[in-house]
Amino acid sequence: MSTPRAMRQPLALRLTSAGFLAFWCLIAAFPIVWIAVMSFKSPVDAFASNPFDVLFGPATRAAGNGLSLLDIVAGLVVLFYTVRLALNWLPRMVSRFAPGGQMLFGWIIAATGYAVAFVIAFFVILPAVLGVLNPILGPLGQPIVGLTTQHYQAVWVDNAFYRNFINSMVVTGGVVTISLTVGTLAGFALARSGSTIAFWLLIIALVFRALPHSVLVAGYLPFFVNSAEILRPWLGEAAPTLYGQPLAVIAVLVSINQPFTIWMLRSFFQNIPNELDEAARVDGCTHFQAFRLVIMPVMWPGVITTGLFSFLLAYNDFLVTSLLLDQSNQTMVPAIAGYFNRETTTTDQVEAVAAAVSITAPLFLLVMIFQRQIVSGLTAGAVKG
């Protein structure tokens, strides 16, 4: 249906808006794309003054590392169907097979399995198949773009970056699980309560959220350092020292994130009519059964949106993790900062770039899989009637 003439934007305004949008996309996407290209080149090509050498990698190709035309076409086809399946097929499978009330766990299992399947298909099966086909095809199988994965192998295998990845998953998993569990219960209770106490609890939570993170770390630090002595009367000699452990980071990040989680989930719960609660109670449900069986299935877009923000807080945190974790338990973001801060060769610098590119992959995967829930969650309650 065409837009009425009175509602059409002037041509100058449309061109200006499109120009600003294109400029913003270029500014935002260029650094990520450029470092991704650099991470697959030899150091000579990665830091070349000529941008075409960075793009096409002549030195990398001369060393026998590159992509043929067949490699490029096959890789683009696999990526296209990976995105298409993530946007269309995966949500249907989760909705079909996830038990009622267990959608969050269904999405966690599905996203993890999908990511593992993609890594195996794209980095193991596809190179093996193309390695057989390229020599057969002659000129079509000759490298035209230099590319090497040796820096990723050095980061993940030689430098054991997978340990930092595991630590990040432990921290983010703990923060998201605790934040959403407490946040959904507290948000629902505060949304259904009209008392003055509920209002002041929300105000206190907002003030707590505004505190600098360093203040909270300083408040928790003495307890974490002396945790063994504090807990020894109850746990004996088995009392743990929390400083340097992921549990300490989870506790601090949950305390930072919880006020935001409660406020956001409360706003989502307020957009759910009270009549749903009343109808469930009339049908014989208890208050908790009404919450779990009736309200939560309606709330999943809001829960997923809030969970994504909680994930980003824990995943991208630098201050808390760098102060409370020792070197052996470090998460990915402080570990990458350590790459760039030390004296390095050009090879080490490219490996640092490869590590930086690696941590963006889970973020793209999450947004790609949950984009429908995120959009519906962010727009929930925007229009009432």
C-alpha positions, -999 to 999 in steps of 0.1 A, spaced: 0 0 0 14 34 -10 21 61 15 -4 91 13 11 122 -3 7 142 29 28 116 49 56 114 24 89 129 34 105 155 12 133 142 -11 159 163 6 150 149 40 151 113 27 185 118 11 198 135 42 185 107 65 199 80 41 232 98 40 235 100 78 225 64 81 250 52 56 278 73 72 269 59 106 270 23 93 303 29 77 318 44 109 304 17 131 311 -13 109 345 -3 94 367 -11 125 351 -45 130 354 -55 93 389 -42 90 404 -59 120 386 -91 109 404 -89 76 437 -81 93 434 -112 116 435 -136 86 466 -121 70 503 -125 76 519 -96 96 534 -82 65 500 -79 49 481 -70 80 501 -38 87 508 -29 50 505 8 41 486 -2 9 450 -11 18 447 -34 -12 476 -55 2 456 -58 34 425 -69 15 441 -93 -9 472 -104 10 499 -110 -16 524 -121 9 499 -144 26 490 -159 -8 527 -162 -18 532 -184 13 505 -208 0 477 -196 22 446 -183 5 411 -188 -8 402 -198 -43 370 -187 -61 354 -220 -51 363 -214 -15 347 -180 -15 315 -191 -32 311 -221 -10 318 -201 22 293 -174 13 266 -201 6 273 -218 39 271 -184 57 239 -175 39 221 -207 49 235 -205 84 219 -170 89 187 -181 72 184 -212 94 192 -192 125 164 -167 117 137 -191 105 143 -227 113 159 -225 147 130 -205 164 104 -230 151 124 -259 164 127 -244 199 90 -235 200 81 -270 189 104 -291 212 110 -269 242 87 -280 271 61 -255 283 77 -229 307 112 -240 297 118 -218 267 149 -201 281 167 -234 286 155 -246 252 171 -215 236 203 -220 256 206 -256 245 196 -248 209 220 -219 205 249 -238 220 242 -268 197 238 -246 167 271 -228 174 290 -261 178 274 -274 146 284 -243 127 320 -244 139 323 -281 129 307 -275 95 325 -243 86 360 -249 100 363 -287 98 340 -303 71 340 -275 45 379 -271 44 383 -308 41 359 -310 12 374 -280 -6 409 -293 0 399 -323 -22 381 -303 -49 405 -274 -54 434 -294 -69 409 -310 -94 395 -277 -107 428 -262 -119 426 -224 -122 394 -222 -103 411 -239 -74 441 -215 -73 441 -189 -44 431 -154 -54 428 -139 -19 454 -144 8 440 -159 40 455 -179 69 440 -191 102 474 -196 119 468 -166 142 436 -181 155 453 -214 160 480 -197 180 455 -178 201 431 -206 209 456 -236 210 491 -223 218 480 -195 241 451 -215 256 426 -187 250 398 -213 253 404 -211 291 395 -174 291 364 -183 270 353 -209 295 358 -184 323 337 -158 305 309 -184 299 309 -193 336 307 -157 347 281 -147 322 260 -178 327 260 -172 365 251 -136 362 223 -141 337 208 -170 356 208 -153 390 197 -119 376 168 -133 356 157 -156 384 156 -129 410 146 -102 386 115 -120 373 102 -127 408 110 -93 421 97 -75 390 64 -94 390 59 -87 427 67 -50 424 45 -46 392 15 -61 411 21 -41 442 8 -6 446 23 0 481 46 29 490 73 4 501 75 -11 466 80 25 452 108 32 476 125 -2 469 126 8 432 141 42 440 167 26 462 175 1 434 179 30 410 203 48 433 223 16 438 225 12 400 239 47 397 269 40 419 303 37 402 314 1 398 347 8 415 327 17 447 310 -17 448 343 -35 441 359 -16 470 330 -26 493 332 -63 484 370 -66 482 378 -69 520 352 -97 523 366 -116 493 402 -112 505 394 -124 540 367 -149 530 386 -179 543 389 -165 578 353 -153 578 339 -186 567 362 -209 587 339 -210 618 312 -225 596 331 -245 570 363 -254 588 395 -258 570 376 -262 537 365 -225 538 374 -211 503 391 -178 494 367 -161 471 392 -135 458 404 -145 423 375 -169 418 346 -164 393 321 -166 422 334 -132 434 329 -116 400 294 -131 396 284 -117 430 296 -82 422 281 -81 386 248 -94 399 247 -67 424 254 -41 397 230 -56 372 201 -65 395 185 -30 398 184 -26 361 170 -61 356 142 -55 382 133 -21 366 132 -35 331 112 -67 340 88 -47 361 80 -25 331 73 -56 310 51 -71 337 31 -39 340 21 -43 304 5 -77 311 -32 -73 322 -41 -82 357 -70 -101 342 -46 -129 332 -37 -134 369 -73 -134 380 -84 -158 353 -56 -183 363 -67 -179 400 -103 -186 391 -92 -218 372 -76 -231 404 -39 -220 401 -20 -208 430 -2 -174 428 31 -191 418 14 -214 393 -3 -184 377 30 -167 374 48 -198 360 22 -212 337 3 -181 325 24 -150 329 59 -163 321 49 -177 286 37 -142 277 68 -126 292 95 -145 272 103 -116 248 109 -94 278 129 -120 296 151 -127 266 157 -90 260 166 -84 296 188 -115 296 207 -102 266 215 -69 284 226 -89 314 248 -111 292 264 -80 276 272 -65 310 290 -96 322 306 -105 289 320 -70 282 330 -61 317 366 -51 322 369 -33 355 354 -59 379 370 -89 362 404 -74 360 403 -64 397 389 -96 412 403 -124 390 438 -136 389 457 -145 357 446 -181 357 409 -173 359 408 -142 337 379 -137 313 384 -128 276 382 -90 277 409 -84 303 430 -111 286 428 -93 253 438 -60 271 469 -79 283 477 -88 247 479 -52 237 496 -38 268 527 -59 266 557 -55 244 550 -75 213 562 -83 178 539 -77 148 530 -114 149 518 -110 185 498 -79 175 480 -98 148 473 -126 173 458 -99 196 436 -87 168 425 -123 162 416 -127 198 396 -94 197 377 -106 166 370 -140 183 350 -124 212 326 -107 187 313 -140 173 291 -150 202 275 -115 202 266 -117 166 252 -152 171 231 -141 200 216 -111 182 210 -132 151 192 -159 169 172 -138 193 165 -108 170 128 -114 168 124 -117 206 146 -86 211 125 -65 188 92 -77 202 105 -72 237 118 -37 231 85 -27 215 62 -44 241 39 -19 255 48 8 230 12 9 218 -18 3 240 -54 3 230 
